[in-house]
Amino acid sequence: MIENLTQAKLVLASASPRRKALLAQLGVAFEVVSADIDETVLENENARDYVGRLALEKCQKVFDGLPSGHVVIGSDTSVVIDQQILGKPENEEDAVSMLMQLSGRWHQVMTAVAIKDAHKTRQIVVTADVEFCTLTEQDCLKYWNTKEPQDKAGSYAIQGIGARFVKQIKGSNSAIVGLPVSEVADLLDEFGVEYWQF
């Protein structure tokens, strides 16, 4: 059982500072509880199923550790190109390889959200398309040395220095960062969670 929560009805099952900031934009009171799960891609698992499964597993793991009466949101984001999931880079070489794959091309960013209370569970996947400018290996190495891409799916952060590489996007900017704010607001309505409480 997870202890020391305040009276906030909503719990975000993520330690991501980006998701925390995006959820806070809605003016909702919430707690943060990190969900440590195995993020290995299953054999023959496509990207949409993968992000959906991880969001649900994070949500369920935190929900199972809480007292009754809470609503839990879990989320996961993946960068996808040619149906290949690009996770967080293992090292400089891995990051450069990923970024060069994205260079001069469109790719997809998929963010799944799962939300659960004692009565129901809902799940959505929001996909946005991102076009990168053409990169050189030198660009990628300079970016790696900023340390920003080291813990980012696809080795870049659109809300940070990585915006330099983005020519255009089609879809939700907040979903690319890690939480589709408009869609989350609709889910909070459905679960009776008040926001606009600035």
PyMOL CGO cylinders between C-alpha atoms (Angstrom):
from pymol import cmd
from pymol.cgo import CYLINDER

trace = [
    CYLINDER, 0.00, 0.00, 0.00, 1.32, 3.44, -0.95, 0.3, 1, 1, 1, 1, 1, 1,
    CYLINDER, 1.32, 3.44, -0.95, 1.19, 5.80, 2.01, 0.3, 1, 1, 1, 1, 1, 1,
    CYLINDER, 1.19, 5.80, 2.01, 1.50, 9.55, 2.59, 0.3, 1, 1, 1, 1, 1, 1,
    CYLINDER, 1.50, 9.55, 2.59, -0.80, 10.73, -0.20, 0.3, 1, 1, 1, 1, 1, 1,
    CYLINDER, -0.80, 10.73, -0.20, -2.74, 13.95, 0.30, 0.3, 1, 1, 1, 1, 1, 1,
    CYLINDER, -2.74, 13.95, 0.30, -6.45, 14.20, -0.42, 0.3, 1, 1, 1, 1, 1, 1,
    CYLINDER, -6.45, 14.20, -0.42, -5.82, 14.56, -4.17, 0.3, 1, 1, 1, 1, 1, 1,
    CYLINDER, -5.82, 14.56, -4.17, -8.18, 12.22, -5.97, 0.3, 1, 1, 1, 1, 1, 1,
    CYLINDER, -8.18, 12.22, -5.97, -5.97, 11.98, -9.06, 0.3, 1, 1, 1, 1, 1, 1,
    CYLINDER, -5.97, 11.98, -9.06, -2.63, 10.16, -9.21, 0.3, 1, 1, 1, 1, 1, 1,
    CYLINDER, -2.63, 10.16, -9.21, -0.17, 10.35, -12.10, 0.3, 1, 1, 1, 1, 1, 1,
    CYLINDER, -0.17, 10.35, -12.10, 1.68, 7.06, -12.50, 0.3, 1, 1, 1, 1, 1, 1,
    CYLINDER, 1.68, 7.06, -12.50, 4.83, 8.65, -13.89, 0.3, 1, 1, 1, 1, 1, 1,
    CYLINDER, 4.83, 8.65, -13.89, 7.98, 10.30, -12.61, 0.3, 1, 1, 1, 1, 1, 1,
    CYLINDER, 7.98, 10.30, -12.61, 8.35, 12.27, -15.87, 0.3, 1, 1, 1, 1, 1, 1,
    CYLINDER, 8.35, 12.27, -15.87, 8.69, 16.01, -15.14, 0.3, 1, 1, 1, 1, 1, 1,
    CYLINDER, 8.69, 16.01, -15.14, 7.25, 16.69, -18.61, 0.3, 1, 1, 1, 1, 1, 1,
    CYLINDER, 7.25, 16.69, -18.61, 4.04, 14.76, -17.92, 0.3, 1, 1, 1, 1, 1, 1,
    CYLINDER, 4.04, 14.76, -17.92, 3.76, 16.39, -14.52, 0.3, 1, 1, 1, 1, 1, 1,
    CYLINDER, 3.76, 16.39, -14.52, 4.02, 19.88, -16.06, 0.3, 1, 1, 1, 1, 1, 1,
    CYLINDER, 4.02, 19.88, -16.06, 1.51, 19.08, -18.80, 0.3, 1, 1, 1, 1, 1, 1,
    CYLINDER, 1.51, 19.08, -18.80, -1.05, 17.70, -16.36, 0.3, 1, 1, 1, 1, 1, 1,
    CYLINDER, -1.05, 17.70, -16.36, -0.57, 20.74, -14.12, 0.3, 1, 1, 1, 1, 1, 1,
    CYLINDER, -0.57, 20.74, -14.12, -1.57, 22.97, -17.07, 0.3, 1, 1, 1, 1, 1, 1,
    CYLINDER, -1.57, 22.97, -17.07, -5.14, 21.74, -16.60, 0.3, 1, 1, 1, 1, 1, 1,
    CYLINDER, -5.14, 21.74, -16.60, -5.34, 23.14, -13.08, 0.3, 1, 1, 1, 1, 1, 1,
    CYLINDER, -5.34, 23.14, -13.08, -5.97, 19.79, -11.42, 0.3, 1, 1, 1, 1, 1, 1,
    CYLINDER, -5.97, 19.79, -11.42, -4.75, 18.63, -8.00, 0.3, 1, 1, 1, 1, 1, 1,
    CYLINDER, -4.75, 18.63, -8.00, -2.78, 15.40, -8.29, 0.3, 1, 1, 1, 1, 1, 1,
    CYLINDER, -2.78, 15.40, -8.29, -0.07, 13.28, -6.71, 0.3, 1, 1, 1, 1, 1, 1,
    CYLINDER, -0.07, 13.28, -6.71, 2.82, 11.59, -8.50, 0.3, 1, 1, 1, 1, 1, 1,
    CYLINDER, 2.82, 11.59, -8.50, 3.68, 7.93, -7.89, 0.3, 1, 1, 1, 1, 1, 1,
    CYLINDER, 3.68, 7.93, -7.89, 6.36, 6.37, -10.10, 0.3, 1, 1, 1, 1, 1, 1,
    CYLINDER, 6.36, 6.37, -10.10, 5.55, 3.04, -11.74, 0.3, 1, 1, 1, 1, 1, 1,
    CYLINDER, 5.55, 3.04, -11.74, 8.58, 0.85, -12.36, 0.3, 1, 1, 1, 1, 1, 1,
    CYLINDER, 8.58, 0.85, -12.36, 7.70, -1.76, -14.98, 0.3, 1, 1, 1, 1, 1, 1,
    CYLINDER, 7.70, -1.76, -14.98, 9.49, -3.92, -17.55, 0.3, 1, 1, 1, 1, 1, 1,
    CYLINDER, 9.49, -3.92, -17.55, 9.42, -1.95, -20.83, 0.3, 1, 1, 1, 1, 1, 1,
    CYLINDER, 9.42, -1.95, -20.83, 10.68, -4.75, -23.08, 0.3, 1, 1, 1, 1, 1, 1,
    CYLINDER, 10.68, -4.75, -23.08, 8.86, -5.00, -26.41, 0.3, 1, 1, 1, 1, 1, 1,
    CYLINDER, 8.86, -5.00, -26.41, 7.10, -8.35, -26.77, 0.3, 1, 1, 1, 1, 1, 1,
    CYLINDER, 7.10, -8.35, -26.77, 7.73, -10.56, -29.79, 0.3, 1, 1, 1, 1, 1, 1,
    CYLINDER, 7.73, -10.56, -29.79, 5.66, -9.39, -32.80, 0.3, 1, 1, 1, 1, 1, 1,
    CYLINDER, 5.66, -9.39, -32.80, 4.17, -6.53, -30.75, 0.3, 1, 1, 1, 1, 1, 1,
    CYLINDER, 4.17, -6.53, -30.75, 3.37, -3.46, -32.86, 0.3, 1, 1, 1, 1, 1, 1,
    CYLINDER, 3.37, -3.46, -32.86, 4.05, 0.06, -31.64, 0.3, 1, 1, 1, 1, 1, 1,
    CYLINDER, 4.05, 0.06, -31.64, 0.42, 0.99, -30.91, 0.3, 1, 1, 1, 1, 1, 1,
    CYLINDER, 0.42, 0.99, -30.91, -0.13, -2.15, -28.82, 0.3, 1, 1, 1, 1, 1, 1,
    CYLINDER, -0.13, -2.15, -28.82, 3.20, -1.62, -27.07, 0.3, 1, 1, 1, 1, 1, 1,
    CYLINDER, 3.20, -1.62, -27.07, 2.55, 1.95, -25.88, 0.3, 1, 1, 1, 1, 1, 1,
    CYLINDER, 2.55, 1.95, -25.88, -1.00, 1.01, -24.90, 0.3, 1, 1, 1, 1, 1, 1,
    CYLINDER, -1.00, 1.01, -24.90, 0.17, -1.97, -22.87, 0.3, 1, 1, 1, 1, 1, 1,
    CYLINDER, 0.17, -1.97, -22.87, 2.83, 0.04, -21.03, 0.3, 1, 1, 1, 1, 1, 1,
    CYLINDER, 2.83, 0.04, -21.03, 0.42, 2.87, -20.18, 0.3, 1, 1, 1, 1, 1, 1,
    CYLINDER, 0.42, 2.87, -20.18, -2.06, 0.34, -18.81, 0.3, 1, 1, 1, 1, 1, 1,
    CYLINDER, -2.06, 0.34, -18.81, 0.58, -1.59, -16.84, 0.3, 1, 1, 1, 1, 1, 1,
    CYLINDER, 0.58, -1.59, -16.84, 1.86, 1.63, -15.22, 0.3, 1, 1, 1, 1, 1, 1,
    CYLINDER, 1.86, 1.63, -15.22, -1.69, 2.67, -14.37, 0.3, 1, 1, 1, 1, 1, 1,
    CYLINDER, -1.69, 2.67, -14.37, -2.61, -0.74, -12.95, 0.3, 1, 1, 1, 1, 1, 1,
    CYLINDER, -2.61, -0.74, -12.95, 0.57, -1.11, -10.90, 0.3, 1, 1, 1, 1, 1, 1,
    CYLINDER, 0.57, -1.11, -10.90, 0.04, 2.20, -9.11, 0.3, 1, 1, 1, 1, 1, 1,
    CYLINDER, 0.04, 2.20, -9.11, -3.72, 1.67, -8.77, 0.3, 1, 1, 1, 1, 1, 1,
    CYLINDER, -3.72, 1.67, -8.77, -3.14, -1.69, -7.05, 0.3, 1, 1, 1, 1, 1, 1,
    CYLINDER, -3.14, -1.69, -7.05, -0.97, 0.01, -4.41, 0.3, 1, 1, 1, 1, 1, 1,
    CYLINDER, -0.97, 0.01, -4.41, -3.45, 2.76, -3.48, 0.3, 1, 1, 1, 1, 1, 1,
    CYLINDER, -3.45, 2.76, -3.48, -6.34, 2.93, -1.04, 0.3, 1, 1, 1, 1, 1, 1,
    CYLINDER, -6.34, 2.93, -1.04, -9.78, 3.11, -2.63, 0.3, 1, 1, 1, 1, 1, 1,
    CYLINDER, -9.78, 3.11, -2.63, -11.17, 6.33, -4.04, 0.3, 1, 1, 1, 1, 1, 1,
    CYLINDER, -11.17, 6.33, -4.04, -8.36, 7.34, -6.38, 0.3, 1, 1, 1, 1, 1, 1,
    CYLINDER, -8.36, 7.34, -6.38, -8.23, 7.85, -10.13, 0.3, 1, 1, 1, 1, 1, 1,
    CYLINDER, -8.23, 7.85, -10.13, -4.92, 6.86, -11.70, 0.3, 1, 1, 1, 1, 1, 1,
    CYLINDER, -4.92, 6.86, -11.70, -3.44, 7.98, -15.03, 0.3, 1, 1, 1, 1, 1, 1,
    CYLINDER, -3.44, 7.98, -15.03, -0.63, 6.05, -16.70, 0.3, 1, 1, 1, 1, 1, 1,
    CYLINDER, -0.63, 6.05, -16.70, 1.06, 7.10, -19.93, 0.3, 1, 1, 1, 1, 1, 1,
    CYLINDER, 1.06, 7.10, -19.93, 3.78, 5.98, -22.31, 0.3, 1, 1, 1, 1, 1, 1,
    CYLINDER, 3.78, 5.98, -22.31, 5.33, 7.56, -25.41, 0.3, 1, 1, 1, 1, 1, 1,
    CYLINDER, 5.33, 7.56, -25.41, 7.20, 5.92, -28.28, 0.3, 1, 1, 1, 1, 1, 1,
    CYLINDER, 7.20, 5.92, -28.28, 8.93, 7.26, -31.37, 0.3, 1, 1, 1, 1, 1, 1,
    CYLINDER, 8.93, 7.26, -31.37, 8.24, 5.06, -34.39, 0.3, 1, 1, 1, 1, 1, 1,
    CYLINDER, 8.24, 5.06, -34.39, 9.77, 4.99, -37.88, 0.3, 1, 1, 1, 1, 1, 1,
    CYLINDER, 9.77, 4.99, -37.88, 9.25, 2.27, -40.49, 0.3, 1, 1, 1, 1, 1, 1,
    CYLINDER, 9.25, 2.27, -40.49, 7.16, 0.44, -37.84, 0.3, 1, 1, 1, 1, 1, 1,
    CYLINDER, 7.16, 0.44, -37.84, 10.28, 0.24, -35.63, 0.3, 1, 1, 1, 1, 1, 1,
    CYLINDER, 10.28, 0.24, -35.63, 10.04, 1.48, -32.04, 0.3, 1, 1, 1, 1, 1, 1,
    CYLINDER, 10.04, 1.48, -32.04, 12.92, 3.78, -31.07, 0.3, 1, 1, 1, 1, 1, 1,
    CYLINDER, 12.92, 3.78, -31.07, 13.42, 3.64, -27.32, 0.3, 1, 1, 1, 1, 1, 1,
    CYLINDER, 13.42, 3.64, -27.32, 15.85, 5.54, -25.12, 0.3, 1, 1, 1, 1, 1, 1,
    CYLINDER, 15.85, 5.54, -25.12, 19.43, 5.45, -26.40, 0.3, 1, 1, 1, 1, 1, 1,
    CYLINDER, 19.43, 5.45, -26.40, 21.90, 3.13, -24.69, 0.3, 1, 1, 1, 1, 1, 1,
    CYLINDER, 21.90, 3.13, -24.69, 24.91, 5.27, -25.58, 0.3, 1, 1, 1, 1, 1, 1,
    CYLINDER, 24.91, 5.27, -25.58, 26.22, 7.95, -27.96, 0.3, 1, 1, 1, 1, 1, 1,
    CYLINDER, 26.22, 7.95, -27.96, 26.47, 5.57, -30.90, 0.3, 1, 1, 1, 1, 1, 1,
    CYLINDER, 26.47, 5.57, -30.90, 22.88, 4.41, -30.41, 0.3, 1, 1, 1, 1, 1, 1,
    CYLINDER, 22.88, 4.41, -30.41, 21.61, 7.99, -30.20, 0.3, 1, 1, 1, 1, 1, 1,
    CYLINDER, 21.61, 7.99, -30.20, 23.44, 9.05, -33.37, 0.3, 1, 1, 1, 1, 1, 1,
    CYLINDER, 23.44, 9.05, -33.37, 22.07, 6.01, -35.20, 0.3, 1, 1, 1, 1, 1, 1,
    CYLINDER, 22.07, 6.01, -35.20, 18.50, 6.85, -34.17, 0.3, 1, 1, 1, 1, 1, 1,
    CYLINDER, 18.50, 6.85, -34.17, 18.79, 10.53, -35.07, 0.3, 1, 1, 1, 1, 1, 1,
    CYLINDER, 18.79, 10.53, -35.07, 20.27, 9.72, -38.47, 0.3, 1, 1, 1, 1, 1, 1,
    CYLINDER, 20.27, 9.72, -38.47, 17.35, 7.35, -39.09, 0.3, 1, 1, 1, 1, 1, 1,
    CYLINDER, 17.35, 7.35, -39.09, 14.99, 10.27, -38.44, 0.3, 1, 1, 1, 1, 1, 1,
    CYLINDER, 14.99, 10.27, -38.44, 17.04, 12.73, -40.52, 0.3, 1, 1, 1, 1, 1, 1,
    CYLINDER, 17.04, 12.73, -40.52, 15.11, 14.32, -43.37, 0.3, 1, 1, 1, 1, 1, 1,
    CYLINDER, 15.11, 14.32, -43.37, 12.07, 12.11, -42.84, 0.3, 1, 1, 1, 1, 1, 1,
    CYLINDER, 12.07, 12.11, -42.84, 8.64, 11.93, -41.24, 0.3, 1, 1, 1, 1, 1, 1,
    CYLINDER, 8.64, 11.93, -41.24, 8.12, 9.70, -38.23, 0.3, 1, 1, 1, 1, 1, 1,
    CYLINDER, 8.12, 9.70, -38.23, 5.34, 9.05, -35.73, 0.3, 1, 1, 1, 1, 1, 1,
    CYLINDER, 5.34, 9.05, -35.73, 5.17, 9.76, -32.01, 0.3, 1, 1, 1, 1, 1, 1,
    CYLINDER, 5.17, 9.76, -32.01, 2.59, 7.62, -30.22, 0.3, 1, 1, 1, 1, 1, 1,
    CYLINDER, 2.59, 7.62, -30.22, 1.43, 8.47, -26.72, 0.3, 1, 1, 1, 1, 1, 1,
    CYLINDER, 1.43, 8.47, -26.72, -0.96, 6.17, -24.89, 0.3, 1, 1, 1, 1, 1, 1,
    CYLINDER, -0.96, 6.17, -24.89, -2.99, 7.16, -21.84, 0.3, 1, 1, 1, 1, 1, 1,
    CYLINDER, -2.99, 7.16, -21.84, -4.75, 4.75, -19.50, 0.3, 1, 1, 1, 1, 1, 1,
    CYLINDER, -4.75, 4.75, -19.50, -7.03, 6.01, -16.74, 0.3, 1, 1, 1, 1, 1, 1,
    CYLINDER, -7.03, 6.01, -16.74, -8.69, 3.89, -14.07, 0.3, 1, 1, 1, 1, 1, 1,
    CYLINDER, -8.69, 3.89, -14.07, -10.86, 4.10, -11.01, 0.3, 1, 1, 1, 1, 1, 1,
    CYLINDER, -10.86, 4.10, -11.01, -12.66, 1.42, -9.01, 0.3, 1, 1, 1, 1, 1, 1,
    CYLINDER, -12.66, 1.42, -9.01, -15.42, 1.12, -11.63, 0.3, 1, 1, 1, 1, 1, 1,
    CYLINDER, -15.42, 1.12, -11.63, -13.89, 1.45, -15.08, 0.3, 1, 1, 1, 1, 1, 1,
    CYLINDER, -13.89, 1.45, -15.08, -10.75, 1.74, -17.19, 0.3, 1, 1, 1, 1, 1, 1,
    CYLINDER, -10.75, 1.74, -17.19, -10.33, 3.79, -20.36, 0.3, 1, 1, 1, 1, 1, 1,
    CYLINDER, -10.33, 3.79, -20.36, -7.44, 3.82, -22.79, 0.3, 1, 1, 1, 1, 1, 1,
    CYLINDER, -7.44, 3.82, -22.79, -6.49, 6.00, -25.77, 0.3, 1, 1, 1, 1, 1, 1,
    CYLINDER, -6.49, 6.00, -25.77, -3.54, 6.25, -28.15, 0.3, 1, 1, 1, 1, 1, 1,
    CYLINDER, -3.54, 6.25, -28.15, -2.78, 9.61, -29.79, 0.3, 1, 1, 1, 1, 1, 1,
    CYLINDER, -2.78, 9.61, -29.79, -0.45, 9.67, -32.79, 0.3, 1, 1, 1, 1, 1, 1,
    CYLINDER, -0.45, 9.67, -32.79, 1.32, 12.75, -34.14, 0.3, 1, 1, 1, 1, 1, 1,
    CYLINDER, 1.32, 12.75, -34.14, 3.55, 13.00, -37.22, 0.3, 1, 1, 1, 1, 1, 1,
    CYLINDER, 3.55, 13.00, -37.22, 6.89, 14.80, -37.03, 0.3, 1, 1, 1, 1, 1, 1,
    CYLINDER, 6.89, 14.80, -37.03, 9.18, 15.83, -39.89, 0.3, 1, 1, 1, 1, 1, 1,
    CYLINDER, 9.18, 15.83, -39.89, 12.89, 16.22, -39.20, 0.3, 1, 1, 1, 1, 1, 1,
    CYLINDER, 12.89, 16.22, -39.20, 15.28, 18.40, -41.16, 0.3, 1, 1, 1, 1, 1, 1,
    CYLINDER, 15.28, 18.40, -41.16, 18.36, 16.76, -42.67, 0.3, 1, 1, 1, 1, 1, 1,
    CYLINDER, 18.36, 16.76, -42.67, 21.02, 16.12, -40.03, 0.3, 1, 1, 1, 1, 1, 1,
    CYLINDER, 21.02, 16.12, -40.03, 24.74, 15.46, -40.13, 0.3, 1, 1, 1, 1, 1, 1,
    CYLINDER, 24.74, 15.46, -40.13, 26.54, 13.14, -37.73, 0.3, 1, 1, 1, 1, 1, 1,
    CYLINDER, 26.54, 13.14, -37.73, 28.20, 16.26, -36.32, 0.3, 1, 1, 1, 1, 1, 1,
    CYLINDER, 28.20, 16.26, -36.32, 24.75, 17.70, -35.50, 0.3, 1, 1, 1, 1, 1, 1,
    CYLINDER, 24.75, 17.70, -35.50, 23.89, 14.48, -33.70, 0.3, 1, 1, 1, 1, 1, 1,
    CYLINDER, 23.89, 14.48, -33.70, 27.14, 14.40, -31.73, 0.3, 1, 1, 1, 1, 1, 1,
    CYLINDER, 27.14, 14.40, -31.73, 26.77, 18.03, -30.66, 0.3, 1, 1, 1, 1, 1, 1,
    CYLINDER, 26.77, 18.03, -30.66, 23.21, 17.30, -29.54, 0.3, 1, 1, 1, 1, 1, 1,
    CYLINDER, 23.21, 17.30, -29.54, 24.31, 14.21, -27.60, 0.3, 1, 1, 1, 1, 1, 1,
    CYLINDER, 24.31, 14.21, -27.60, 26.88, 16.31, -25.77, 0.3, 1, 1, 1, 1, 1, 1,
    CYLINDER, 26.88, 16.31, -25.77, 24.09, 18.55, -24.40, 0.3, 1, 1, 1, 1, 1, 1,
    CYLINDER, 24.09, 18.55, -24.40, 22.94, 15.44, -22.44, 0.3, 1, 1, 1, 1, 1, 1,
    CYLINDER, 22.94, 15.44, -22.44, 19.31, 16.18, -23.40, 0.3, 1, 1, 1, 1, 1, 1,
    CYLINDER, 19.31, 16.18, -23.40, 18.72, 13.07, -25.56, 0.3, 1, 1, 1, 1, 1, 1,
    CYLINDER, 18.72, 13.07, -25.56, 20.11, 10.58, -23.05, 0.3, 1, 1, 1, 1, 1, 1,
    CYLINDER, 20.11, 10.58, -23.05, 16.78, 9.64, -21.46, 0.3, 1, 1, 1, 1, 1, 1,
    CYLINDER, 16.78, 9.64, -21.46, 14.41, 10.46, -24.34, 0.3, 1, 1, 1, 1, 1, 1,
    CYLINDER, 14.41, 10.46, -24.34, 12.56, 8.08, -26.62, 0.3, 1, 1, 1, 1, 1, 1,
    CYLINDER, 12.56, 8.08, -26.62, 13.96, 8.48, -30.12, 0.3, 1, 1, 1, 1, 1, 1,
    CYLINDER, 13.96, 8.48, -30.12, 16.92, 10.41, -28.65, 0.3, 1, 1, 1, 1, 1, 1,
    CYLINDER, 16.92, 10.41, -28.65, 15.31, 13.85, -28.81, 0.3, 1, 1, 1, 1, 1, 1,
    CYLINDER, 15.31, 13.85, -28.81, 13.09, 16.25, -26.87, 0.3, 1, 1, 1, 1, 1, 1,
    CYLINDER, 13.09, 16.25, -26.87, 10.81, 18.44, -28.97, 0.3, 1, 1, 1, 1, 1, 1,
    CYLINDER, 10.81, 18.44, -28.97, 10.25, 20.77, -25.99, 0.3, 1, 1, 1, 1, 1, 1,
    CYLINDER, 10.25, 20.77, -25.99, 13.98, 21.36, -25.63, 0.3, 1, 1, 1, 1, 1, 1,
    CYLINDER, 13.98, 21.36, -25.63, 17.07, 21.80, -27.78, 0.3, 1, 1, 1, 1, 1, 1,
    CYLINDER, 17.07, 21.80, -27.78, 15.81, 19.00, -30.03, 0.3, 1, 1, 1, 1, 1, 1,
    CYLINDER, 15.81, 19.00, -30.03, 13.21, 21.41, -31.45, 0.3, 1, 1, 1, 1, 1, 1,
    CYLINDER, 13.21, 21.41, -31.45, 16.07, 22.56, -33.71, 0.3, 1, 1, 1, 1, 1, 1,
    CYLINDER, 16.07, 22.56, -33.71, 15.61, 19.38, -35.76, 0.3, 1, 1, 1, 1, 1, 1,
    CYLINDER, 15.61, 19.38, -35.76, 11.82, 19.61, -36.20, 0.3, 1, 1, 1, 1, 1, 1,
    CYLINDER, 11.82, 19.61, -36.20, 10.56, 21.13, -39.46, 0.3, 1, 1, 1, 1, 1, 1,
    CYLINDER, 10.56, 21.13, -39.46, 6.86, 20.55, -38.83, 0.3, 1, 1, 1, 1, 1, 1,
    CYLINDER, 6.86, 20.55, -38.83, 4.36, 18.47, -36.93, 0.3, 1, 1, 1, 1, 1, 1,
    CYLINDER, 4.36, 18.47, -36.93, 0.87, 17.22, -37.66, 0.3, 1, 1, 1, 1, 1, 1,
    CYLINDER, 0.87, 17.22, -37.66, -1.11, 16.50, -34.53, 0.3, 1, 1, 1, 1, 1, 1,
    CYLINDER, -1.11, 16.50, -34.53, -0.89, 17.18, -30.82, 0.3, 1, 1, 1, 1, 1, 1,
    CYLINDER, -0.89, 17.18, -30.82, 2.30, 18.90, -29.65, 0.3, 1, 1, 1, 1, 1, 1,
    CYLINDER, 2.30, 18.90, -29.65, 1.60, 17.96, -26.03, 0.3, 1, 1, 1, 1, 1, 1,
    CYLINDER, 1.60, 17.96, -26.03, 1.22, 14.30, -27.02, 0.3, 1, 1, 1, 1, 1, 1,
    CYLINDER, 1.22, 14.30, -27.02, 4.72, 14.43, -28.54, 0.3, 1, 1, 1, 1, 1, 1,
    CYLINDER, 4.72, 14.43, -28.54, 6.07, 15.85, -25.28, 0.3, 1, 1, 1, 1, 1, 1,
    CYLINDER, 6.07, 15.85, -25.28, 4.39, 13.06, -23.32, 0.3, 1, 1, 1, 1, 1, 1,
    CYLINDER, 4.39, 13.06, -23.32, 0.72, 13.72, -22.48, 0.3, 1, 1, 1, 1, 1, 1,
    CYLINDER, 0.72, 13.72, -22.48, -2.08, 14.78, -24.87, 0.3, 1, 1, 1, 1, 1, 1,
    CYLINDER, -2.08, 14.78, -24.87, -3.63, 17.54, -22.77, 0.3, 1, 1, 1, 1, 1, 1,
    CYLINDER, -3.63, 17.54, -22.77, -6.93, 17.99, -24.64, 0.3, 1, 1, 1, 1, 1, 1,
    CYLINDER, -6.93, 17.99, -24.64, -7.69, 14.27, -24.67, 0.3, 1, 1, 1, 1, 1, 1,
    CYLINDER, -7.69, 14.27, -24.67, -6.71, 13.93, -21.01, 0.3, 1, 1, 1, 1, 1, 1,
    CYLINDER, -6.71, 13.93, -21.01, -9.15, 16.72, -20.11, 0.3, 1, 1, 1, 1, 1, 1,
    CYLINDER, -9.15, 16.72, -20.11, -11.93, 14.76, -21.83, 0.3, 1, 1, 1, 1, 1, 1,
    CYLINDER, -11.93, 14.76, -21.83, -11.00, 11.68, -19.79, 0.3, 1, 1, 1, 1, 1, 1,
    CYLINDER, -11.00, 11.68, -19.79, -11.00, 13.68, -16.55, 0.3, 1, 1, 1, 1, 1, 1,
    CYLINDER, -11.00, 13.68, -16.55, -14.52, 14.85, -17.41, 0.3, 1, 1, 1, 1, 1, 1,
    CYLINDER, -14.52, 14.85, -17.41, -15.61, 11.26, -17.89, 0.3, 1, 1, 1, 1, 1, 1,
    CYLINDER, -15.61, 11.26, -17.89, -14.13, 10.25, -14.52, 0.3, 1, 1, 1, 1, 1, 1,
    CYLINDER, -14.13, 10.25, -14.52, -15.58, 13.25, -12.67, 0.3, 1, 1, 1, 1, 1, 1,
    CYLINDER, -15.58, 13.25, -12.67, -12.19, 14.78, -11.84, 0.3, 1, 1, 1, 1, 1, 1,
    CYLINDER, -12.19, 14.78, -11.84, -12.36, 18.57, -11.45, 0.3, 1, 1, 1, 1, 1, 1,
    CYLINDER, -12.36, 18.57, -11.45, -9.87, 20.79, -13.20, 0.3, 1, 1, 1, 1, 1, 1,
    CYLINDER, -9.87, 20.79, -13.20, -9.63, 24.54, -13.97, 0.3, 1, 1, 1, 1, 1, 1,
    CYLINDER, -9.63, 24.54, -13.97, -8.73, 24.78, -10.25, 0.3, 1, 1, 1, 1, 1, 1,
    CYLINDER, -8.73, 24.78, -10.25, -5.90, 27.28, -10.59, 0.3, 1, 1, 1, 1, 1, 1,
]
cmd.load_cgo(trace, "trace")
